[in-house]
Amino acid sequence: MPSLHDFATWEPVLRLLRTADAESIAAPGGYVAGRSADTGRACPCHGGARSPDEPSRSRTPDELKVLYRVARAR
């Protein structure tokens, strides 16, 4: 089981975030926020903020695999 404190656990999540919204992350003061818990995950991996009118998009199997790995880490 991966360790929560190892960079290798988080690196795939960081890659997803960078791919999703590289421009705003790279901007001065750019940041991302999310959470991971046994009850669920919140990760802005879909690229930028959506308006309330836009439908939500299901996560891809690759995104789910990456987020599940972090959720399993101890």
VOBA-1610 file (N, C-alpha, C; in pm, whole numbers, padded with zeros to 5 digits, always signed):
BEGIN
Met+00085-00118+00000Met+00000+00000+00000Met+00090+00124+00000Pro+00057+00224-00083Pro+00141+00344-00089Pro+00132+00426+00040Ser+00236+00501+00066Ser+00237+00589+00183Ser+00183+00726+00146Leu+00102+00780+00232Leu+00043+00912+00210Leu+00150+01021+00205His+00264+00995+00268His+00371+01094+00277His+00474+01083+00164Asp+00459+00988+00075Asp+00553+00971-00036Asp+00510+01056-00155Phe+00606+01121-00217Phe+00577+01200-00336Phe+00519+01113-00446Ala+00564+00989-00454Ala+00516+00898-00559Ala+00365+00875-00550Thr+00308+00889-00433Thr+00163+00875-00416Thr+00090+00993-00479Trp+00144+01110-00462Trp+00077+01234-00506Trp+00114+01277-00647Glu+00226+01231-00698Glu+00275+01277-00829Glu+00173+01258-00941Pro+00103+01144-00949Pro+00003+01131-01055Pro-00113+01232-01042Val-00151+01266-00919Val-00256+01366-00898Val-00206+01502-00948Leu-00083+01535-00915Leu-00026+01662-00959Leu-00020+01668-01112Arg+00013+01555-01174Arg+00017+01550-01321Arg-00123+01575-01379Leu-00226+01514-01320Leu-00364+01538-01366Leu-00401+01685-01353Leu-00370+01743-01239Leu-00403+01883-01216Leu-00332+01974-01314Arg-00206+01946-01337Arg-00128+02028-01431Arg-00183+02017-01573Thr-00220+01898-01612Thr-00276+01877-01745Thr-00411+01946-01759Ala-00490+01943-01654Ala-00625+02000-01658Ala-00625+02152-01667Asp-00531+02217-01599Asp-00536+02363-01594Asp-00397+02423-01572Ala-00306+02390-01659Ala-00167+02431-01644Ala-00150+02583-01638Glu-00227+02656-01715Glu-00210+02801-01723Glu-00236+02870-01589Ser-00347+02837-01525Ser-00378+02906-01398Ser-00290+02857-01284Ile-00245+02733-01288Ile-00156+02682-01183Ile-00020+02750-01193Ala+00026+02774-01314Ala+00158+02833-01334Ala+00159+02984-01309Ala+00042+03047-01307Ala+00035+03191-01286Ala+00080+03227-01145Pro+00136+03346-01128Pro+00175+03388-00993Pro+00054+03379-00898Gly+00076+03316-00786Gly-00031+03298-00689Gly-00124+03183-00721Gly-00096+03109-00828Gly-00181+02997-00867Gly-00175+02884-00765Tyr-00287+02821-00741Tyr-00292+02710-00646Tyr-00411+02621-00679Val-00412+02505-00621Val-00527+02415-00631Val-00563+02370-00490Ala-00686+02328-00474Ala-00731+02277-00345Ala-00820+02157-00371Gly-00820+02066-00278Gly-00904+01947-00290Gly-00899+01871-00159Arg-00961+01756-00158Arg-00956+01673-00038Arg-00966+01528-00080Ser-00920+01442+00007Ser-00931+01299-00012Ser-00960+01238+00123Ala-01066+01159+00129Ala-01105+01094+00254Ala-01170+00960+00221Asp-01193+00880+00323Asp-01259+00752+00302Asp-01397+00768+00241Thr-01462+00878+00271Thr-01599+00900+00225Thr-01608+00958+00084Gly-01499+01004+00028Gly-01503+01059-00108Gly-01385+01149-00135Arg-01384+01205-00256Arg-01274+01289-00299Arg-01327+01411-00372Ala-01254+01519-00362Ala-01284+01640-00439Ala-01153+01687-00498Cys-01144+01681-00627Cys-01020+01718-00694Cys-01056+01790-00824Pro-01008+01912-00841Pro-01040+01987-00962Pro-00960+01941-01082Cys-00980+01819-01127Cys-00902+01763-01237Cys-00966+01783-01374His-01073+01860-01379His-01146+01871-01505His-01115+01997-01583Gly-01021+02076-01538Gly-00980+02191-01615Gly-01066+02313-01595Gly-01027+02397-01501Gly-01095+02523-01482Gly-01231+02512-01415Ala-01278+02624-01371Ala-01408+02628-01305Ala-01519+02625-01409Arg-01630+02563-01373Arg-01747+02557-01460Arg-01855+02648-01406Ser-01937+02698-01495Ser-02052+02775-01450Ser-02158+02677-01403Pro-02254+02721-01322Pro-02359+02631-01275Pro-02444+02572-01388Asp-02444+02635-01504Asp-02523+02586-01618Asp-02458+02467-01689Glu-02328+02450-01671Glu-02258+02343-01741Glu-02278+02210-01669Pro-02302+02104-01747Pro-02320+01973-01684Pro-02188+01920-01629Ser-02197+01841-01525Ser-02075+01782-01470Ser-02029+01670-01562Arg-01902+01641-01558Arg-01843+01537-01640Arg-01796+01425-01548Ser-01822+01303-01587Ser-01775+01189-01509Ser-01624+01181-01520Arg-01562+01133-01417Arg-01417+01115-01420Arg-01381+00998-01510Thr-01266+01009-01573Thr-01219+00901-01658Thr-01166+00788-01569Pro-01155+00667-01622Pro-01098+00558-01542Pro-00957+00590-01491Asp-00877+00660-01571Asp-00743+00697-01527Asp-00747+00793-01408Glu-00838+00891-01412Glu-00852+00984-01300Glu-00897+00910-01174Leu-00992+00821-01190Leu-01040+00744-01075Leu-00929+00658-01014Lys-00848+00598-01099Lys-00738+00514-01052Lys-00638+00596-00970Val-00605+00713-01019Val-00510+00801-00950Val-00568+00846-00816Leu-00693+00888-00815Leu-00754+00936-00691Leu-00774+00822-00591Tyr-00805+00704-00639Tyr-00822+00589-00552Tyr-00690+00553-00484Arg-00580+00565-00557Arg-00448+00536-00500Arg-00420+00628-00380Val-00452+00755-00393Val-00430+00849-00283Val-00524+00816-00166Ala-00649+00783-00197Ala-00745+00751-00092Ala-00704+00626-00013Arg-00638+00532-00078Arg-00593+00408-00013Arg-00465+00427+00068Ala-00391+00533+00040Ala-00261+00554+00105Ala-00279+00573+00255Arg-00180+00528+00327Arg-00181+00542+00473Arg-00051+00599+00522
//
